[in-house]
Amino acid sequence: MARILIVEDSPAMRAYIRSTLEDRVLGLAGDVDIVEAVNGFDALRLLPRGAFDLVITDINMPDINGLEVIRFVRQSDRYRHVAILIISTQATERDIQRGLRLGADRFLPKPFTPEALRDAVVASLDARTEAPQAGASPSDGAAGVDERAAAPSPRAEAPHAEEPAARTKQPGSGEGGGG
């Protein structure tokens, strides 16, 4: 059974994520234990209270934002094995690159379909099961942006020299910077 921490300040979005993952037909019903955090500060309070397999986090939240949560998880020996999925309306190339550089395994732009969420969660959990080492990513390229979100994104159409780095995590590559 996978233990998932949802870090999202919108009660409606937290409920949507939970209901999608607990749905008997579409979701992972019976295979997940879901804990909710109302913001990044709450997430940091909840992390020590149990072992989590996946953190699903928004970026833009009050107090401690999702990027700070990711940074904390990846810098901690205790939590760095935890998979991280970003869900956010902040989905520019720069936002995606920053999240993946900090250590997120996948990025799912809002709005997204229930199927896209389920697929991103399953891929994130599978990738961490196959490669439990911190910073490891699967060789099949499963990490990155989920292109099956409900709304098309202009970022997918803009040719970019750095686009492959934005779509997949490149552990130890030194790519990126302070962006």
C-alpha positions as CSV (number, residue, x, y, z in Angstrom):
1,M,0.0,0.0,0.0
2,A,1.4,3.4,-1.0
3,R,1.3,6.2,1.5
4,I,0.7,9.6,-0.2
5,L,1.0,13.1,1.2
6,I,-1.1,15.7,-0.7
7,V,0.2,19.2,-0.1
8,E,-2.3,21.7,-1.5
9,D,-3.9,24.8,0.0
10,S,-7.1,24.6,-2.0
11,P,-9.6,22.3,-0.2
12,A,-11.5,21.7,-3.5
13,M,-8.3,20.5,-5.2
14,R,-7.2,18.3,-2.3
15,A,-10.7,16.7,-2.4
16,Y,-10.4,16.2,-6.2
17,I,-7.0,14.6,-5.9
18,R,-8.2,12.3,-3.0
19,S,-11.4,11.3,-4.7
20,T,-9.6,10.6,-7.9
21,L,-7.0,8.4,-6.3
22,E,-9.6,6.6,-4.1
23,D,-12.0,6.0,-7.0
24,R,-12.7,2.3,-7.3
25,V,-12.9,2.4,-11.1
26,L,-10.2,4.9,-12.1
27,G,-8.1,5.3,-9.0
28,L,-6.0,3.2,-6.8
29,A,-8.7,2.4,-4.3
30,G,-7.5,0.1,-1.5
31,D,-3.9,0.6,-2.6
32,V,-3.3,4.0,-1.1
33,D,-3.3,5.7,2.3
34,I,-3.7,9.4,1.8
35,V,-2.7,12.2,4.2
36,E,-3.5,15.8,3.5
37,A,-1.5,18.9,4.3
38,V,-3.1,22.4,3.9
39,N,0.3,24.1,3.0
40,G,4.0,23.5,3.0
41,F,4.3,24.2,6.8
42,D,1.7,21.6,7.5
43,A,3.6,19.1,5.2
44,L,6.8,19.6,7.1
45,R,4.9,19.0,10.3
46,L,3.4,15.8,8.9
47,L,6.4,14.3,7.2
48,P,8.0,12.9,10.5
49,R,4.8,11.3,11.5
50,G,5.0,8.5,9.0
51,A,6.8,7.0,6.0
52,F,5.5,8.4,2.7
53,D,6.0,6.9,-0.7
54,L,4.9,10.0,-2.7
55,V,4.4,13.7,-2.0
56,I,2.0,15.5,-4.4
57,T,2.6,19.2,-4.0
58,D,1.3,22.5,-5.5
59,I,3.9,25.2,-5.9
60,N,2.1,28.4,-5.0
61,M,1.0,28.2,-1.3
62,P,1.2,30.5,1.7
63,D,3.9,30.3,4.3
64,I,6.2,27.5,2.8
65,N,5.7,26.9,-0.9
66,G,6.0,23.7,-2.8
67,L,9.5,24.4,-4.0
68,E,10.6,24.8,-0.4
69,V,9.0,21.5,0.5
70,I,10.8,19.8,-2.4
71,R,14.1,21.3,-1.3
72,F,13.6,20.1,2.2
73,V,12.7,16.5,1.2
74,R,15.6,16.2,-1.2
75,Q,18.1,17.6,1.3
76,S,17.0,15.2,4.0
77,D,18.6,11.8,4.3
78,R,15.4,10.5,5.9
79,Y,13.0,11.6,3.1
80,R,15.1,11.8,-0.1
81,H,13.8,8.4,-1.3
82,V,10.2,9.8,-1.5
83,A,8.8,10.4,-5.0
84,I,7.6,13.9,-5.7
85,L,4.9,15.0,-8.1
86,I,4.3,18.7,-8.7
87,I,0.8,19.8,-9.7
88,S,0.5,23.5,-10.5
89,T,-1.0,26.1,-12.7
90,Q,2.5,27.7,-12.7
91,A,3.6,25.6,-15.7
92,T,6.0,27.8,-17.7
93,E,9.3,26.2,-18.9
94,R,11.0,28.1,-16.1
95,D,8.7,26.7,-13.4
96,I,9.0,23.2,-14.7
97,Q,12.8,23.4,-14.9
98,R,13.0,24.8,-11.4
99,G,10.8,22.0,-10.0
100,L,12.7,19.2,-11.7
101,R,16.1,20.7,-10.9
102,L,15.1,20.8,-7.2
103,G,14.3,17.1,-7.3
104,A,10.7,16.6,-8.4
105,D,10.2,13.4,-10.3
106,R,7.2,14.6,-12.4
107,F,5.3,17.8,-13.2
108,L,1.6,17.7,-14.0
109,P,0.1,21.1,-15.1
110,K,-3.3,22.1,-13.8
111,P,-6.0,21.6,-15.0
112,F,-5.5,17.8,-15.5
113,T,-7.8,14.9,-16.1
114,P,-8.3,12.2,-13.4
115,E,-6.6,9.8,-15.8
116,A,-3.6,12.0,-16.1
117,L,-3.3,12.3,-12.4
118,R,-3.6,8.6,-11.8
119,D,-1.0,7.9,-14.5
120,A,1.4,10.4,-13.1
121,V,1.0,9.0,-9.6
122,V,1.5,5.4,-10.8
123,A,4.6,6.4,-12.9
124,S,6.1,8.3,-9.9
125,L,5.6,5.4,-7.5
126,D,6.9,2.9,-10.1
127,A,10.0,5.0,-10.8
128,R,10.9,5.2,-7.2
129,T,10.3,1.5,-6.6
130,E,12.6,0.6,-9.6
131,A,15.2,3.2,-8.6
132,P,15.0,3.9,-4.9
133,Q,18.3,5.8,-4.7
134,A,18.0,9.5,-4.2
135,G,18.0,11.3,-7.5
136,A,17.8,8.2,-9.6
137,S,15.4,8.2,-12.5
138,P,14.2,5.4,-14.6
139,S,16.0,4.7,-17.9
140,D,12.7,4.7,-19.9
141,G,12.3,8.5,-19.5
142,A,9.2,8.3,-17.3
143,A,10.2,11.3,-15.3
144,G,9.2,14.8,-16.4
145,V,6.1,16.6,-17.7
146,D,2.9,14.6,-18.2
147,E,1.6,15.7,-21.5
148,R,-1.8,14.1,-21.0
149,A,-3.2,17.0,-19.0
150,A,-6.7,18.2,-20.0
151,A,-5.6,21.6,-21.4
152,P,-3.0,22.0,-24.1
153,S,0.0,24.1,-23.0
154,P,1.8,26.6,-25.2
155,R,5.1,25.6,-23.6
156,A,4.9,22.3,-25.4
157,E,4.9,24.0,-28.8
158,A,7.7,26.5,-28.2
159,P,11.0,25.1,-29.6
160,H,13.6,25.4,-26.9
161,A,17.2,24.3,-26.8
162,E,16.8,23.3,-23.2
163,E,13.4,21.6,-23.7
164,P,14.7,18.0,-23.1
165,A,16.2,19.0,-19.8
166,A,12.9,20.6,-18.8
167,R,11.0,17.5,-19.5
168,T,13.2,15.0,-17.7
169,K,15.3,15.1,-14.6
170,Q,19.0,15.0,-15.3
171,P,20.6,13.8,-12.0
172,G,24.1,15.1,-11.5
173,S,24.1,16.8,-14.9
174,G,24.8,20.2,-13.4
175,E,22.2,21.7,-15.9
176,G,20.1,24.6,-14.9
177,G,21.2,27.3,-12.6
178,G,19.6,29.8,-10.3
179,G,16.4,30.2,-12.5
